[in-house]
């Protein structure tokens, strides 16, 4: 009995140690959780990168509409999204693991839902005390994880200059965009070649971020990053869009409307653009905005529609096609997997969206798990993309990765 208990204890310690060193991933929501917006006031549902002390707002809908109870936790992480050693009392003032008290039921909509809103700080959680990577997790009343989202908190301690340039690699000069960075910390950093790390993010998608580039040149306190390949992103193409603010009328993105239990919005069939010349088409870089005509409060009065997507294409052998964007946090799963119709020679799927303006694109995942965002849309150096650069610093003997700077740029101002 003693040996058995000892083995269990040893296994638990080893298992806890292995889990402790693992990078955390965001938990995708179940089908009944929709329209997750996680942002700062005034932003457009972008990846939250907030200055220390700035408020943060999470909103989401439960289309079961049964006024379920939800709870939230906040955890602090290192640069590589492994758990930090900080205790909760060190990085937050107040208590998490509290109920989301603010919620409202839908009004005058075919789709019943409950709308939840969480603002930080609040009465229970007074604020966050440290910069760094964070994960906000939502649990149900039996302590099951429903979904989670990452966010980043920084302190403005460095000037971060970001420039977008065409790739210097002649093989990709027409298909990639290169990011150059200059970091000017206000205070002297110890051994910055080892203690400073960076994260480069294109169009708010953490899943395709470039991480941990080392400074190539250090002149005084200034750190310069001028890589040829390591800091390059595929340029992609402008996103497709649809607008359902009026669920009863077709428009230049919606071919026709039908009404079943809820409204059905059938989009015009999209075509492959990988071999077509670049055409400028303004977008909002993959994100979305909830909007509905003749409503005073879109949070609870905007309705839901089934949006039907179709892509004119031959069958792509040993590859899966997905429709994705910020509307589902750039996830690839069964819900946004497209099915091929051999008679129509089209990929098709439908997803439920709250009324509004949405960007989307089609991406391909091969049998080896490699994602190709340009297989259908193409890659063009002229494409307008948004870039964020996060600067991390862990001084010698430091216990966590601080975020000491944040900068951004848009490829509208791309140079050679």
C-alpha angles and dihedrals in degrees: 000000000000092000091049092051091046092051091050090050093049092047091050092052092048092046092048090049092050092048091047092060095048123107112243121236127202115259112234114228124249120255094267094059111081143170100022109190116185113176151115121267111285097014125117103244092285129155102289111246103165134178115244107274095023117124123248129206129202120188131175142158129235105205091195083078094205098126093246120189117248131187132197138213131187124209132186122228141188125249091274092048094254113136115274122229093240118119116231092250088060097056104030137045109218132003136312125187086080132139121263097243101181114080138135135193123240119262130210094352131127090224112065114217144152117232118214127197128189122183124191121235100042139150094288100035110044096187150298119283105193136050120235143082118329137186122206112200128192119210132186125232093276092054097256116147108246100178142325137207133197126228137173131225121201140179119219099243099129138045106234116199116196128188128182115214138171114266116271089211104098091209089063103025091117098040109040139059122212126212122215120192136196119188122195109183116201091221129045112266122216114238094339093186087071105021100048121076132177138207121202116199128190119206093343093295109138091182092071097038121137110229144192103014113172121225111261096200131028117191112174104310094336119107118199129196115190105156123165100210111359094070097042126115129195102258096221122187136276113288124253115241144198132193122209101168086122106044093186099057136062120229140176092299101034118067099193144342132228132182121221120142085324132006118289116212115197113199124211111265112266123220133215112269100183093107098035126097118261115271121190112239117165114238139165094243099258101313132110145217126214110231137158134177121242096015130120096197115030092185091075105010100053110099131219126246134189104240114205117210127194132180123196104225146126116254111280106220117228091359135104125215122215134183110221148154140139088305088081098023090257092291124161112212144126094283095063098032111120122226121218120235107203092194096053091031090226140120111233141182139147131219134185115246135178112238114279148081115308138182120210141165139191118245134182129226117193127212091266093057096255115148118218112188094177100048092098104017098039129221123267127175090220094062115124108239134167121228132195126192121199120195120207128191131187111182119214107286091014119148099210143019111264121205105225102169147022130190140163146190141186124227090227082090096047117153135192 
